[in-house]
């Protein structure tokens, strides 16, 4: 991976972390204040929506940090090692957690007239999309496993060749 690509990706990751911290520090408290004005009929939605929002931002931050670590491993040439699997597993788990959080939001919003039924259906579509991303990362994890196995095999063959020579 070229230095420019790594720098560009790290720049994007820094912007994403800064944006997520802004959401946690500014937007969530503003959302909480706005939700204080809910009618008594919908007041029960305040806490679940705020908790789901905070946990969703945390899941996104976990993904960004793990991608940062994986990019660091790529830059050092150590990504084809068992240590990379830890970060990939965490990314998969974070995507699954995010999908569950979106589904929980859909369940919270489904009863009553808080939102239109189409919004709940759209949220369920988002759940499928996020789970799809988790599956793509899982497939990429399998490719990483194959690459690690090939790298280990190549190192063993190189060692045998050096012994023969």
N, C-alpha and C positions, 0 to 999 in steps of 0.2 A: 504494500500500500504506500503510495507516494506521500511525501511530506506535505504537499499542498492539500491532498485529500484528507489527511489526518487533521491538519490545521482547520480546514473548512468544517469537518465533522465536529471537532472539538468546539469550534465557534458556535455551531448550531446547538450543541449540548449545553454550553454555557448560557445561551439565550433561553433555552427550555428550562433550565434550573432556575434562572433569574425570574422567568415568567411564572413558574410554579410557586416560588417563594412570594412573589407579588400577590398571586391568587390567595395563598394561605394568610398572608399578613394584612391584605387590604380588602380583597373581594369577598372572602368568606365572612369577615365581620360586617361588611356592608350588606351582604345577603341576610345575615342574621338580624340586622336592624330592620331591613325591609320586611322580613317575615314576622316581625313583632306586630305589624299592622294587619296580619291575617284575621279574617273573621273567626269567631269561635268555632264555626263549623269546620274550618280547615286548620285550626291551631295544632292539631295532632301531627301535622305534616312537618312542622318546623324542625324538630330534633332529628328525625330520620333523614331528612334532606340534607341538613348540615353535616351529620356524621358521614353520610354516603359521599358527600362532596369532599370532605377532608380526607377520607380514606382513598378516594379516587385520585386525588392529587398526590398522596403519598405513594400509591402504586406507580404513578407516572414517574415520580422522582426515583424510585427504586430501579425502574427500567433505565433511566438516563444514567444513573451511577454505574450500573452493570455494563451498559454499552461503553461508557468511558473506560472502565477497566479492561474490557475486551479490546478496545482500540489500542490501549496501552500495550496489551499483550501482542497484538498484531505488529505494532511498531517495533517491539523488542524481538519479534520473531519467535515468541513462545506460545502463540495461540494454539498450536497443534500439540497440546499437552493436556493431561487429565485435569489440570487446574482450571482450564477454561470451562469445563462442564458445570462447575459450581455456579458461575455467572449465568450461563445459558439456562440452567434449571431455575434460577431465581427469576429470570426474565419470563420464562414460561409460566411460573407460578403467579407472577405479578399480572400477566395478561388474563389468566384464569380468574384471579381475584377481581380484576377490573370488570370482567364480564359478569361475575356474580354481583358486584355492586350495581351495575347498570340494571341487571334483572331485579335486584332488590328495590331499586328506584321505581321500576315499572310496577312492581307489586304494590308499593306504597301509594303510587298515584292512581292505580287502576280503580279502586272502589270510589263511588261517588262521582261528583261533577267537578272535581278539582282541575282536571285537564280533559281535553277531548280524547275519545278512544283512539283516534289516529296517532296521538302523541305516544300513548302506551305501545301501540303497534310499532311505531318508529323506534322506540327504545328496545323493543324485542329484536328488531332488525340490527340494531347496534350490538346487542349481545351476540348475535350470530357472527357479525363481522369481527368483533374482538376475539371470539373463540377461533375464528378462522385465522387470525394473525397468530394466535398461540399455536395452532396446528402447523402453520408455516415455519415458525421458529422451531417446533419439534422436528420437522423434516430437516431443517438446517442443522439441528443438533445431531441427527443421524448422519448427515454428510460429514460433520466435524468428527464424529466417532470413526467413520471410515478413513478420513484423512489422518487421524491420530494413529490408527492401526497401521496404515501404510507407512507413515513416518517412522514408527517403531520398527517395522519390518525392514525398511530401507537402512536404518541405522544398524540393525543386526547383520544385514548382508554386507554392509560396508565394513563392519568389524571383522567378519569372516574373511572378506577379501584382503584386508590388511594383514591378517594372520597368514594367509597363503603367500602373499608377496613377501 
